[in-house]
Amino acid sequence: MKVPVRLGLYGAGLVLVFGVSAAVAGAVVPEETVESWTQQVQDIGQDDTDH
């Protein structure tokens, strides 16, 4: 198999894995958890600007 074909298949596999992971996470992770993570990141970002 030629290198460009192998790289293309590898890239397509990565896209597939990340796409499936995103779909599963969207279905499995509760919305409250996402909001909590988002709030924590925003709080950390605000703490950094106070210096």
GROMACS elastic network, one bead per residue, 0.5 to 0.9 nm:
[ bonds ]
;  ai    aj funct       b0    kb
    1     4     6  0.86501   500
    1     5     6  0.68018   500
    1     6     6  0.67525   500
    2     5     6  0.54859   500
    2     6     6  0.63359   500
    2     7     6  0.88057   500
    3     6     6  0.50580   500
    3     7     6  0.61098   500
    3     8     6  0.84815   500
    4     7     6  0.51249   500
    4     8     6  0.60145   500
    4     9     6  0.85781   500
    5     8     6  0.50288   500
    5     9     6  0.61610   500
    5    10     6  0.85285   500
    6     9     6  0.51492   500
    6    10     6  0.60963   500
    6    11     6  0.85793   500
    7    11     6  0.60536   500
    7    12     6  0.84965   500
    8    11     6  0.50891   500
    8    12     6  0.60996   500
    8    13     6  0.85064   500
    9    12     6  0.50175   500
    9    13     6  0.60487   500
    9    14     6  0.86164   500
   10    13     6  0.50431   500
   10    14     6  0.62890   500
   10    15     6  0.87415   500
   11    14     6  0.50755   500
   11    15     6  0.62643   500
   11    16     6  0.86038   500
   12    15     6  0.50974   500
   12    16     6  0.61516   500
   12    17     6  0.86458   500
   13    16     6  0.50309   500
   13    17     6  0.61305   500
   13    18     6  0.86208   500
   14    17     6  0.51037   500
   14    18     6  0.61190   500
   14    19     6  0.83692   500
   15    18     6  0.52934   500
   15    19     6  0.59397   500
   15    20     6  0.85331   500
   16    19     6  0.50866   500
   16    20     6  0.60962   500
   16    21     6  0.84681   500
   17    20     6  0.52723   500
   17    21     6  0.60638   500
   17    22     6  0.86235   500
   18    22     6  0.60951   500
   18    23     6  0.85815   500
   19    22     6  0.52048   500
   19    23     6  0.62535   500
   19    24     6  0.86696   500
   20    23     6  0.50786   500
   20    24     6  0.60989   500
   20    25     6  0.84978   500
   21    24     6  0.51803   500
   21    25     6  0.60230   500
   21    26     6  0.84838   500
   22    25     6  0.51114   500
   22    26     6  0.60584   500
   22    27     6  0.86335   500
   23    26     6  0.51405   500
   23    27     6  0.63473   500
   23    28     6  0.86830   500
   24    27     6  0.51191   500
   24    28     6  0.59617   500
   24    29     6  0.82586   500
   25    28     6  0.50911   500
   25    29     6  0.54553   500
   25    30     6  0.89109   500
   26    29     6  0.59808   500
   26    30     6  0.80706   500
   26    31     6  0.86764   500
   27    30     6  0.78875   500
   29    32     6  0.84795   500
   29    33     6  0.68344   500
   29    34     6  0.74270   500
   30    33     6  0.54627   500
   30    34     6  0.68306   500
   31    34     6  0.51511   500
   31    35     6  0.62842   500
   31    36     6  0.86550   500
   32    35     6  0.51009   500
   32    36     6  0.61341   500
   32    37     6  0.86810   500
   33    36     6  0.50521   500
   33    37     6  0.62197   500
   33    38     6  0.85615   500
   34    37     6  0.51721   500
   34    38     6  0.61123   500
   34    39     6  0.85927   500
   35    38     6  0.50503   500
   35    39     6  0.61000   500
   35    40     6  0.86118   500
   36    39     6  0.51437   500
   36    40     6  0.62062   500
   36    41     6  0.87127   500
   37    40     6  0.51208   500
   37    41     6  0.62695   500
   37    42     6  0.86576   500
   38    41     6  0.52299   500
   38    42     6  0.62312   500
   38    43     6  0.86372   500
   39    42     6  0.50684   500
   39    43     6  0.60930   500
   39    44     6  0.86206   500
   40    43     6  0.50743   500
   40    44     6  0.62177   500
   40    45     6  0.86168   500
   41    44     6  0.51136   500
   41    45     6  0.61626   500
   41    46     6  0.86642   500
   42    45     6  0.50226   500
   42    46     6  0.62027   500
   42    47     6  0.86417   500
   43    46     6  0.51434   500
   43    47     6  0.62295   500
   43    48     6  0.88084   500
   44    47     6  0.50692   500
   44    48     6  0.64196   500
   45    48     6  0.52665   500
   45    49     6  0.67297   500
   46    49     6  0.53404   500
   46    50     6  0.67711   500
   47    50     6  0.54860   500
   47    51     6  0.77221   500
   48    51     6  0.62364   500
